[in-house]
Amino acid sequence: MRCQRTVVLPKLSERLPLWWLLALLALPGCSSMPAPEGTPAPAVAAPAARTSGLVVERRWLQSWFEGTPVRIEQRNEDWFTVEVPREFCFDAGRATVKPALAAVLDKVALSLQRKPAARVEVLAAPGDATTASPLAQQRADNVRKHLIARGVSSRQLGPPTATSVPAVQLRIGVAEP
């Protein structure tokens, strides 16, 4: 059964009064029609509702960094990763966040603000060598500080850790209710 609504629009040469536009928006939609008897209620999938926002956020972030070395991948339905290669993150021997990494972190911060249930479960930064080092820990601390300075709640951030992978890694998931 299809719901059809006939709306008569004025000629294009006439201006639509604001009240008329608001009245169109206020019309009840087809979804307000009761379902025929015997029709089962739609199933509600709680995990899909929980993770669907993550999919939206992952796609939003991917749209910003398409064509760049930033990798954003959904590896699990409950989380996705953001990886920025070390050479775009820090100067050799320094822990100061470079502008390229800052731009990525700024978008991640916006995403976390848009999705308050999201949490950075892994926040890791590399050192200059192939092994984790005190420099890597300082870098991870600075990544965390950058996110907090951009308005991310510290409750949304896991502990900063050093990694031997040559990239800043952020694993974003949804906190359990």
C-alpha positions in Angstrom: 0.0 0.0 0.0 1.5 3.3 -1.1 0.9 6.6 0.6 0.3 9.4 -1.9 -0.2 13.0 -1.0 -1.2 15.6 -3.4 0.3 19.0 -2.8 -0.7 21.9 -5.0 2.2 24.3 -5.4 1.8 27.9 -6.5 3.3 29.1 -9.8 7.0 29.6 -9.7 6.4 33.3 -10.3 4.6 33.6 -7.0 6.5 33.8 -3.7 5.7 31.2 -1.1 4.8 32.7 2.3 6.8 31.3 5.2 3.7 30.0 7.0 2.9 28.0 3.9 6.3 26.3 3.8 6.1 25.6 7.5 2.6 24.0 7.0 4.1 21.7 4.3 6.8 20.6 6.7 4.3 19.9 9.5 2.0 17.6 7.4 2.0 14.2 8.9 4.0 11.7 6.9 3.0 8.2 5.6 4.8 6.6 8.5 2.1 7.8 10.8 -0.4 5.5 9.1 -1.2 2.4 11.2 0.1 -0.9 9.8 -2.5 -3.4 8.6 -3.6 -5.9 11.1 -1.3 -9.0 11.3 1.7 -7.1 10.1 4.7 -7.9 12.4 6.4 -5.0 14.1 9.8 -4.2 12.6 12.7 -5.7 14.4 15.0 -3.3 16.2 18.6 -4.2 16.2 20.4 -2.6 19.1 23.9 -3.3 18.0 23.3 -1.9 14.5 21.8 1.3 16.1 24.9 1.5 18.3 27.4 1.1 15.5 25.5 2.8 12.7 26.7 6.2 14.1 30.3 4.9 13.9 29.8 4.0 10.2 28.6 7.6 9.6 31.5 9.1 11.5 34.0 6.8 9.7 32.6 7.9 6.3 32.6 11.5 7.3 36.3 11.3 8.3 37.2 9.4 5.2 35.6 12.1 3.1 37.9 14.7 4.6 41.1 12.6 4.0 40.4 11.0 0.7 43.6 11.1 -1.4 45.9 11.6 1.6 48.1 9.2 3.3 45.7 9.0 6.3 44.2 5.6 6.5 40.7 5.1 8.0 39.5 1.5 8.1 36.5 -0.3 9.6 38.1 -3.5 10.9 35.2 -4.5 13.1 31.6 -3.5 13.4 32.3 -2.0 16.8 35.3 0.2 16.0 37.4 1.7 13.3 41.0 2.9 13.1 42.6 6.2 12.0 46.3 5.9 11.1 48.6 8.8 10.2 52.2 8.0 9.0 54.9 9.2 11.3 56.5 11.5 8.8 53.4 13.7 8.8 53.1 13.7 12.6 56.3 14.7 14.2 59.8 16.0 13.3 62.7 13.7 14.1 63.5 13.8 17.8 60.6 16.1 18.6 57.2 15.5 20.3 55.5 18.6 19.0 52.4 17.8 16.8 53.0 18.9 13.2 50.3 20.8 11.3 49.3 17.8 9.2 48.6 15.7 12.2 46.9 18.6 13.9 44.5 18.8 11.0 43.6 15.2 11.3 43.2 15.4 15.1 41.0 18.5 14.7 38.6 16.5 12.5 38.7 13.5 14.9 37.9 15.9 17.7 34.8 17.2 15.8 33.7 13.6 15.1 34.0 12.7 18.8 32.0 15.8 19.7 29.3 14.8 17.2 29.2 11.3 18.7 29.6 11.6 22.5 29.2 7.9 23.0 32.4 7.3 20.9 35.6 6.6 22.6 39.3 6.5 21.5 40.2 3.1 22.9 43.7 3.1 21.6 45.7 6.3 21.3 49.3 5.4 20.3 52.2 7.3 18.8 55.5 6.1 17.5 59.1 7.0 18.4 61.8 7.6 15.8 63.1 4.0 16.0 61.3 0.7 15.4 60.9 0.1 19.1 58.6 2.0 21.5 60.5 4.7 23.4 60.1 7.5 26.0 59.8 9.9 22.9 56.9 7.8 21.7 55.1 8.2 25.0 55.7 12.0 25.0 54.2 12.1 21.5 51.1 10.1 22.5 50.7 12.4 25.5 50.8 15.4 23.1 48.2 13.8 20.8 45.9 13.3 23.8 46.5 16.9 25.0 45.7 18.2 21.5 42.3 16.3 21.4 41.4 17.6 24.9 42.4 21.2 23.8 39.9 20.8 20.9 37.1 20.0 23.3 37.2 16.2 23.5 36.2 15.0 27.0 39.1 13.1 28.7 36.5 10.4 29.5 36.4 9.7 25.7 40.1 9.1 25.5 42.0 6.0 26.5 45.5 6.2 28.0 48.2 7.4 25.6 50.6 4.7 24.7 53.8 4.2 22.7 53.8 2.0 19.7 56.5 0.5 17.4 54.2 0.9 14.4 55.4 3.9 12.3 52.1 5.8 12.5 49.9 7.6 15.0 47.1 5.2 15.7 43.6 6.0 17.0 41.1 3.2 17.5 37.6 4.6 17.8 34.7 2.6 19.2 31.4 3.1 21.0 31.4 3.0 24.8 29.1 0.4 26.3 25.9 1.9 27.7 
